Amino acid sequence: MTLTNFENYIPAIILQRGIEYCHAGRVHDLTKNDAQWTATVSGTDEYEVEITIEDEEVTDWYCDCPYDGGNICKHVVAVLFAIRIQCKKVNPYIEKMEAESVQIEIDGDVRQALKTIEPGQLEPFVLEYASEHTDFKQALLHRFASAMGNPQALNTNHLHEVESCFPDSYIYTCYHGEEIIDFSSVTSGLERLQAKAELFFNQKVWGDAASLALQIIRSVGEHYEEDRYEYYDERGEMSFPCEESKELLLKIVQSPEVEGHLKEEIWQELRALNELSALGDYCLLDMEELTHQVSLYALSKEEALALCDKAIREGEEEGRCSQPVLRKAEVLEFYGDEEAVEQLLQNYSNSLGVRNRLIDMLHKQDRNEEVLKQVADGISLIETDSEKNWTTDDYALEWRKLALGINESKGDISQAIAYCRDLFIETGGDGIYYRKLKSWVDKAEWKAFLQKLMRETSFYDSFDESNEAEIYVAEKDDKALCCLLTSERLDLPLVIRYAAHLQKPYTSQVFAALEARMRTYAEEKMGREHYKRLAEYLRNLKKLEGGNTVVERLVNDFRALYKRRSAMMQELGNI
């Protein structure tokens, strides 16, 4: 087959799905190297496709998808169409999804048969054949979708079609009795329907596109809860069809060609879907946010604001109005009423989420003095809050960073020092803030300033770095570093790393502490992995000046004490 006639060699349903994938923009990173083309195709996962074309002949292809229904999959077909469009070999088939633009060789026997069929005989045959052959039915519906029904109404029930993606066989029992959900069979069916919904959208049959997307969300929500998907969906696969349906619904309501009554219908349906608790409980889809986004296009300004006001009143009664206020602000912003947005945010600024939005707004407008006031007042609110949590701490951290930057840029060093000091403590001694403080604080006051700051800070240590040790190294404070390294607060690899920075008077103390900890480790930890780790510690210690003597003593003692531990002996032999 060639690039200009490959359609003649591909099953109709595979061809159609490939067309849909190409049209939906699922082919990415299409590149050519000599005769080989490569691309990534977005489906249930990201699939890598390779196609070899020599003198327009398609000689070889490969896709890493799990498809086993034949020798060519929809992903390869999608890339073939993408290649042909790029090479401009034929008129783009994908542009309007019209079959007549494809250069397909017409079967002469079929043409002759159509001429001889009696009027009224074709329709019964098509109805019967379509009922028995799903591929033919789908191709027929895809081809003539634009001629079916009212494109501006939710006039098609896709319940049966979507529910067919959840057959009884999708839950099976493995050999040791555990229930397993065959996600590939479920998601592949939903993936096909997603492509069909996109096709409806591209053909401007918006009602069917929306109906199908809404039913996908409903079916996933109902099955997820009923069949306990949450126990098996470790990768969150079932969130993908929901998110894709969400994006399609937003495209529909945002289109100026779609009539208002259809947008309102979509909004009403989404309100009903809010009752499906599984969607939110298992983070499949934020239905409240989607419903709100659709309301911007489906409702009038007055209607949208009235809903927001109702939600705010209810939120105030329950002590949580931040989200409704922010959504009202979004409505006002959508209609360009910036003054009303600011006034609303000011009125509810005791809510940290609202204050954060206000600070962001003021900052974008370069109203820095007002930003600093809002930050200071907001931090005071947090510090007096008896129910502080990680969310409030995050707000305080980001606000302090913002205030630090503003004060630094305008040269107010005293305020910059105050915020920088707080940030140093909050971040567990981050070196960025240490270096800023050292450059700003008077040299005569620095030592006392730093000592007090270090006492107030709970330092952060990672697997390869200690903020506290880094500061002692920078300050050349061997005494403090030695105290830290002998305290057993740091893991052995960190102790060995920072011991290299000590002068001889302190090295012997740290080596003694290291030797004691390694002896304890060797005694208590058993197993190949622990022995490998012990050997690594010893090799690193050996690299330090004076460390070789300690290592030789430890290795000799371990060989005597633990000679029956053959795995340890093997690892010690690698030192």
C-alpha positions as a printed Julia matrix, in Angstrom:
575×3 Matrix{Float64}:
   0.0     0.0     0.0
   1.03    3.6    -0.6
   0.52    6.91    1.12
  -2.21    7.79   -1.39
  -4.26    4.59   -1.27
  -3.73    3.0     2.17
  -7.47    3.42    2.98
  -8.22    0.55    0.6
  -6.26   -1.89    2.76
  -7.6    -0.97    6.21
 -10.82   -2.22    7.9
 -13.54    0.44    7.93
 -13.81    0.84   11.7
 -10.03    1.08   12.17
  -9.9     3.62    9.32
 -12.65    5.7    10.9
 -11.03    5.7    14.32
  -7.71    6.68   12.83
  -9.39    9.57   11.03
 -11.02   10.71   14.27
  -7.72   10.59   16.14
  -5.95   12.63   13.5
  -8.77   15.16   13.32
  -8.87   15.49   17.11
  -5.2    16.52   17.16
  -3.98   13.4    18.96
  -0.89   13.03   16.74
   2.1    14.85   18.25
   5.8    15.32   17.51
   5.61   14.07   13.93
   9.17   13.91   12.57
  10.94   12.38    9.58
  14.43   10.89    9.4
  15.25    9.58    5.93
  12.52    7.04    5.19
  11.31    6.69    8.78
   8.54    8.77   10.36
   7.96    8.84   14.11
   5.14   10.32   16.16
   3.37   10.13   19.52
  -0.37    9.44   19.58
  -2.49   10.28   22.63
  -4.98    7.58   23.56
  -5.54    5.71   26.79
  -1.79    6.25   27.14
   0.88    7.91   25.02
   1.79    5.51   22.2
   4.94    5.64   20.07
   4.45    5.0    16.34
   7.13    4.35   13.7
   6.35    4.15    9.97
   8.73    3.5     7.09
   7.81    4.95    3.67
  10.09    4.27    0.7
   9.2     5.77   -2.69
   5.66    6.41   -1.35
   5.31    2.72   -0.46
   4.41    2.06    3.18
   6.84   -0.77    3.84
   6.75   -1.13    7.61
   5.06    0.19   10.74
   5.15   -0.28   14.51
   3.05    0.88   17.49
   3.65    0.01   21.16
  -0.1    -0.07   21.96
  -1.64   -3.35   23.18
  -4.0    -3.67   20.16
  -4.33   -7.28   19.01
  -7.2    -7.09   16.56
  -5.07   -7.22   13.43
  -1.81   -6.08   11.92
  -2.59   -2.33   11.92
  -4.08   -0.17   14.65
  -5.88    3.17   14.74
  -2.75    4.93   16.0
  -0.77    3.95   12.92
  -3.68    5.02   10.7
  -3.86    8.4    12.45
  -0.15    8.97   11.8
  -0.55    7.93    8.14
  -3.21   10.62    7.68
  -1.0    13.14    9.48
   1.93   12.29    7.22
  -0.2    12.64    4.12
  -1.5    16.01    5.21
   2.03   17.19    5.92
   3.28   15.93    2.57
   0.23   17.41    0.8
  -0.15   14.26   -1.26
  -3.93   14.55   -1.44
  -6.57   16.97   -0.26
  -6.84   16.8     3.54
  -9.45   14.19    4.31
  -9.64   15.34    7.84
 -10.68   18.92    7.25
 -14.44   18.38    7.19
 -14.6    14.63    7.78
 -16.42   14.13    4.51
 -16.07   10.79    2.87
 -16.09   12.15   -0.64
 -12.72   13.84   -0.12
 -11.0    10.46    0.33
  -9.63    8.87   -2.78
 -11.21    5.41   -2.31
 -11.46    3.03   -5.24
 -15.14    2.28   -5.79
 -16.04   -1.41   -6.08
 -17.61   -1.93   -9.52
 -19.76   -4.86   -8.4
 -21.25   -2.78   -5.59
 -21.94    0.09   -7.96
 -23.76   -2.27  -10.34
 -25.76   -3.84   -7.51
 -26.96   -0.43   -6.3
 -28.24    0.31   -9.81
 -30.36   -2.87   -9.87
 -31.84   -2.68   -6.34
 -35.57   -2.04   -6.31
 -36.83    1.11   -4.53
 -37.6     0.29   -0.92
 -35.3    -2.75   -0.77
 -32.16   -0.92    0.41
 -33.54    0.54    3.66
 -34.64   -2.81    5.2
 -31.28   -4.34    4.29
 -29.34   -1.45    5.87
 -31.46   -1.61    9.04
 -30.98   -5.36    9.4
 -27.26   -5.28    8.58
 -26.56   -2.38   10.94
 -28.31   -4.17   13.81
 -25.96   -7.13   13.37
 -22.71   -5.33   12.44
 -21.51   -2.69   14.88
 -18.69   -1.45   12.64
 -21.1    -0.76    9.8
 -23.56    0.94   12.17
 -20.89    3.26   13.57
 -19.55    4.14   10.11
 -23.1     4.94    8.96
 -23.83    7.13   11.98
 -20.48    8.92   11.67
 -20.99    9.59    7.99
 -24.49   11.01    8.27
 -24.39   12.5    11.78
 -24.91   16.05   10.54
 -28.19   15.09    8.94
 -29.64   13.52   12.07
 -31.85   15.42   14.49
 -31.48   18.94   15.83
 -27.78   19.83   16.27
 -28.79   22.42   18.88
 -30.59   20.08   21.28
 -29.77   17.25   23.69
 -31.97   15.0    21.59
 -30.11   11.7    21.68
 -29.97    9.2    24.52
 -26.51    7.63   24.57
 -27.15    5.57   27.73
 -27.04    2.15   26.08
 -24.02    3.05   23.97
 -21.95    4.24   26.95
 -23.13    1.51   29.3
 -21.95   -1.08   26.8
 -18.41   -0.04   27.76
 -19.05   -1.59   31.19
 -19.82   -5.27   30.35
 -20.02   -7.92   33.04
 -16.67   -9.23   31.84
 -14.77   -6.12   32.85
 -14.52   -7.5    36.39
 -12.83  -10.85   36.57
 -11.22  -13.01   39.23
  -7.55  -13.84   38.94
  -6.01  -17.19   39.82
  -5.62  -16.46   43.55
  -9.21  -15.26   43.97
  -8.69  -11.5    43.89
 -11.15   -9.34   41.94
  -9.48   -7.37   39.15
 -10.99   -4.69   36.94
 -10.01   -4.88   33.31
  -9.52   -1.17   32.77
  -8.24   -1.62   29.23
 -11.6    -2.96   28.06
 -13.47   -0.12   29.77
 -11.21    2.74   28.76
 -10.82    1.58   25.17
 -14.59    1.69   24.75
 -14.83    5.12   26.37
 -11.92    6.29   24.26
 -13.82    5.32   21.1
 -16.89    7.23   22.29
 -14.76   10.26   23.15
 -13.55   10.29   19.56
 -17.14   10.01   18.36
 -18.17   12.96   20.54
 -15.3    15.0    19.07
 -16.52   14.02   15.61
 -20.01   15.28   16.43
 -18.5    18.55   17.61
 -16.44   18.99   14.45
 -19.53   18.3    12.36
 -21.36   20.95   14.43
 -23.8    18.4    15.8
 -23.34   19.97   19.21
 -26.37   18.42   20.88
 -25.14   14.88   20.26
 -21.59   15.84   21.24
 -22.83   17.24   24.54
 -25.25   14.35   25.19
 -22.48   11.81   24.71
 -20.01   13.71   26.89
 -22.59   14.11   29.67
 -23.48   10.41   29.57
 -19.81    9.41   29.82
 -19.46   11.5    32.98
 -22.68   10.05   34.42
 -21.8     6.41   33.67
 -18.28    6.7    35.06
 -19.6     8.33   38.24
 -22.27    5.69   38.77
 -20.03    2.7    38.1
 -17.11    4.02   40.1
 -19.15    4.21   43.23
 -21.2     1.07   42.71
 -18.37   -1.25   41.76
 -15.71    0.03   44.16
 -13.3     1.19   41.46
 -11.35    3.17   43.98
  -9.71   -0.01   45.25
  -8.26   -0.87   41.87
  -7.82    2.38   39.94
  -4.35    3.14   41.26
  -3.34    5.17   38.19
  -6.58    7.17   38.14
  -7.37    5.98   34.62
 -11.08    6.64   34.96
 -10.5    10.35   35.49
  -9.25   10.7    31.88
 -12.6    10.21   30.1
 -14.22   12.59   32.6
 -11.6    15.26   31.98
 -11.86   14.86   28.2
 -15.65   15.15   28.42
 -15.24   18.28   30.53
 -12.97   19.88   27.94
 -15.44   19.06   25.16
 -18.38   20.53   27.08
 -16.41   23.72   27.69
 -15.58   23.94   23.97
 -19.28   23.6    23.17
 -20.52   26.29   25.56
 -17.7    28.64   24.58
 -18.57   28.38   20.87
 -20.47   31.46   19.59
 -22.25   29.21   17.08
 -23.98   27.22   19.81
 -27.38   28.6    20.8
 -28.1    29.74   24.32
 -30.84   27.22   25.04
 -28.43   24.31   24.43
 -25.86   25.85   26.76
 -28.54   26.19   29.43
 -29.59   22.56   28.92
 -25.99   21.48   29.42
 -25.79   23.54   32.59
 -29.0    21.98   33.95
 -27.7    18.49   33.23
 -24.44   19.27   35.0
 -26.34   20.46   38.07
 -28.04   17.07   38.18
 -24.69   15.31   37.84
 -23.45   17.14   40.93
 -25.43   14.54   42.88
 -22.95   11.84   41.84
 -20.72   11.95   44.89
 -18.15    9.52   43.48
 -16.96   12.08   40.95
 -15.76   14.4    43.68
 -15.03   11.86   46.41
 -12.49   10.06   44.25
 -11.15   13.16   42.45
 -12.48   12.05   39.07
 -13.88   15.49   38.21
 -14.57   18.76   40.01
 -18.24   19.01   39.07
 -18.89   22.22   41.0
 -16.11   23.99   39.15
 -17.24   22.63   35.76
 -20.84   23.69   36.44
 -19.62   27.15   37.39
 -17.48   27.47   34.25
 -20.44   26.49   32.07
 -22.7    28.98   33.88
 -20.53   31.85   32.62
 -21.69   31.07   29.09
 -25.08   29.47   29.76
 -26.64   32.07   32.07
 -27.1    35.8    32.0
 -24.94   37.96   34.25
 -27.87   38.51   36.61
 -28.68   34.79   36.82
 -25.06   33.83   37.44
 -24.62   36.5    40.13
 -27.88   35.49   41.83
 -26.64   31.91   42.1
 -23.32   33.11   43.52
 -25.07   35.32   46.09
 -27.2    32.37   47.19
 -24.08   30.21   47.56
 -22.34   32.98   49.54
 -25.26   33.25   51.97
 -25.28   29.49   52.49
 -21.52   29.51   52.91
 -21.65   32.25   55.53
 -24.13   30.2    57.55
 -21.74   27.23   57.44
 -18.62   29.35   58.03
 -17.1    28.72   54.58
 -17.75   31.3    51.9
 -14.34   31.6    50.26
 -15.16   29.48   47.18
 -18.55   31.11   46.4
 -16.96   34.57   46.76
 -14.15   33.64   44.38
 -16.67   32.3    41.87
 -18.68   35.51   42.06
 -15.45   37.42   41.47
 -14.85   35.29   38.39
 -18.33   36.14   37.06
 -17.75   39.86   37.61
 -14.33   39.6    35.98
 -15.87   37.69   33.05
 -18.11   40.71   32.42
 -15.27   43.2    32.89
 -16.45   44.75   36.17
 -13.03   45.13   37.82
 -14.19   47.67   40.41
 -16.91   45.33   41.64
 -14.36   42.49   41.8
 -12.03   44.48   44.04
 -14.85   45.68   46.29
 -16.11   42.12   46.69
 -12.65   40.82   47.57
 -12.1    43.66   50.05
 -15.41   42.87   51.76
 -14.46   39.23   52.32
 -10.7    39.61   52.82
 -10.82   37.95   56.25
 -11.08   34.73   54.29
  -7.51   33.76   53.45
  -8.38   32.38   50.01
 -10.15   35.62   49.11
  -7.29   37.72   50.51
  -4.85   35.72   48.43
  -6.87   36.53   45.3
  -6.97   40.21   46.3
  -3.19   40.31   46.88
  -2.62   38.73   43.47
  -4.91   41.32   41.85
  -3.19   44.26   43.54
   0.26   42.89   42.7
  -0.6    42.59   39.0
  -1.65   46.24   39.11
   1.69   47.23   40.73
  -0.11   48.6    43.81
   2.72   47.43   46.0
   2.01   49.48   49.11
  -1.49   48.03   49.27
  -0.01   44.57   48.71
   2.3    45.02   51.7
  -0.61   46.1    53.91
  -2.73   43.14   52.85
   0.2    40.78   53.45
   0.89   42.19   56.92
  -2.79   42.03   57.92
  -3.14   38.54   56.46
  -0.12   37.18   58.33
  -1.5    38.69   61.56
  -4.78   36.84   60.94
  -2.88   33.57   60.46
  -0.72   34.01   63.55
  -3.78   34.6    65.74
  -5.67   31.66   64.24
  -5.93   28.77   66.68
  -6.64   26.36   63.81
  -3.5    26.95   61.73
  -2.8    24.24   59.17
  -0.58   23.55   56.16
  -2.87   25.62   53.89
  -2.58   28.72   56.08
   1.16   28.15   56.37
   1.42   28.04   52.58
  -0.37   31.37   52.31
   1.97   32.92   54.88
   5.03   31.55   53.1
   4.03   32.85   49.67
   2.97   36.24   51.06
   6.28   36.67   52.88
   8.18   35.83   49.69
   6.14   38.45   47.82
   6.68   41.09   50.53
  10.4    40.29   50.63
  10.7    40.85   46.89
   8.81   44.16   47.03
  10.84   45.52   49.95
  14.09   44.35   48.36
  13.26   46.06   45.07
  12.41   49.37   46.7
  15.48   49.29   49.0
  13.68   48.94   52.34
  16.32   46.66   53.85
  15.02   46.72   57.43
  11.66   45.3    56.3
  13.41   42.93   53.91
  15.47   41.57   56.82
  12.34   41.02   58.9
  10.6    39.0    56.16
  13.82   37.19   55.23
  14.36   36.17   58.85
  10.85   34.69   59.04
  11.35   32.86   55.75
  14.65   31.4    56.98
  12.85   29.9    59.98
   9.83   28.72   57.95
  11.95   26.97   55.33
  14.2    25.16   57.79
  17.25   27.31   57.14
  17.15   27.63   53.36
  20.54   28.85   52.12
  18.94   31.51   49.89
  17.72   33.43   52.92
  20.95   32.83   54.87
  22.97   34.49   52.11
  20.57   37.43   51.82
  20.64   38.02   55.56
  24.42   37.86   55.72
  24.67   40.51   53.0
  22.22   42.84   54.77
  22.93   42.51   58.51
  25.72   44.69   59.9
  28.95   42.67   60.22
  29.39   43.74   63.84
  25.94   42.34   64.67
  26.0    39.3    62.42
  27.41   36.68   64.82
  24.86   37.38   67.56
  22.05   37.71   64.98
  22.89   34.33   63.44
  23.25   32.52   66.77
  19.79   33.65   67.86
  18.35   32.74   64.46
  19.89   29.25   64.57
  18.38   28.58   68.0
  14.9    29.48   66.71
  15.08   27.3    63.58
  14.16   23.65   63.1
  16.51   22.72   60.3
  15.71   20.72   57.21
  17.9    17.82   56.15
  17.62   15.94   52.87
  19.34   12.68   51.98
  22.34   14.56   50.58
  22.38   17.95   52.31
  21.89   19.56   55.71
  20.98   23.25   55.8
  22.45   23.6    59.29
  25.74   21.94   58.35
  26.0    24.05   55.2
  25.81   27.22   57.29
  28.49   26.03   59.74
  30.74   25.21   56.79
  30.13   28.65   55.24
  30.81   30.33   58.6
  33.91   28.14   59.15
  32.49   27.26   62.58
  34.23   23.91   63.16
  33.14   23.72   66.79
  29.41   23.99   65.96
  29.82   21.62   63.01
  31.58   19.08   65.2
  28.76   19.25   67.78
  26.22   18.65   65.03
  28.1    15.71   63.51
  28.54   13.97   66.86
  24.93   14.49   67.94
  23.51   11.55   65.92
  20.88   13.88   64.41
  22.24   13.45   60.9
  22.29   10.23   58.92
  25.67    8.53   58.52
  26.22    9.62   54.87
  25.77   13.27   55.86
  28.14   12.94   58.81
  30.81   11.47   56.54
  30.23   14.15   53.91
  30.57   17.11   56.26
  33.42   15.58   58.28
  35.62   16.41   55.28
  35.26   20.12   56.13
  36.64   19.82   59.67
  40.12   20.64   60.83
  42.2    18.0    62.66
  41.4    18.97   66.26
  37.75   18.06   65.61
  38.22   15.2    63.15
  39.13   12.64   65.82
  35.89   13.37   67.74
  33.76   12.86   64.65
  35.68    9.71   63.65
  35.07    8.27   67.13
  31.34    9.02   66.81
  31.26    7.52   63.31
  33.06    4.37   64.49
  30.57    3.86   67.31
  27.57    4.31   65.01
  28.98    1.92   62.4
  29.56   -0.74   65.03
  25.97   -0.4    66.16
  24.79   -0.52   62.56
  26.77   -3.7    61.83
  25.43   -5.36   64.96
  21.75   -4.48   64.45
  21.27   -4.49   60.68
  21.29   -7.77   58.8
  20.73   -8.64   55.15
  22.55   -8.07   51.88
  21.2    -4.55   51.35
  22.37   -3.39   54.79
  25.79   -4.93   54.22
  26.1    -3.1    50.9
  25.2     0.15   52.64
  27.72   -0.47   55.4
  30.44   -1.14   52.81
  29.55    2.1    51.04
  29.86    4.04   54.33
  33.26    2.5    54.91
  34.48    3.31   51.39
  33.45    6.96   51.8
  35.05    7.2    55.23
  38.24    5.74   53.79
  38.5     8.71   51.41
  38.8    11.18   54.31
  42.18   12.16   55.66
  42.85    9.85   58.57
  39.84    7.71   57.79
  41.8     4.76   56.46
  43.0     3.77   59.93
  39.45    3.76   61.3
  38.2     1.71   58.34
  40.96   -0.92   58.67
  40.15   -1.34   62.37
  36.42   -1.67   61.72
  36.84   -4.14   58.85
  39.16   -6.36   60.9
  36.77   -6.34   63.85
  33.74   -7.07   61.63
  35.55  -10.02   60.01
  36.2   -11.47   63.44
  32.81  -10.74   64.98
  30.54  -11.62   62.05
  32.5   -14.27   60.17
  29.38  -16.4    59.85
  27.65  -13.64   57.87
  28.89  -14.69   54.44
  27.11  -11.89   52.6
  28.76   -9.29   54.86
  32.15  -10.87   54.29
  31.62  -10.64   50.53
  30.72   -6.95   50.71
  33.63   -6.15   53.01
  35.88   -7.71   50.41
  34.87   -4.92   48.0
  36.24   -2.11   50.19
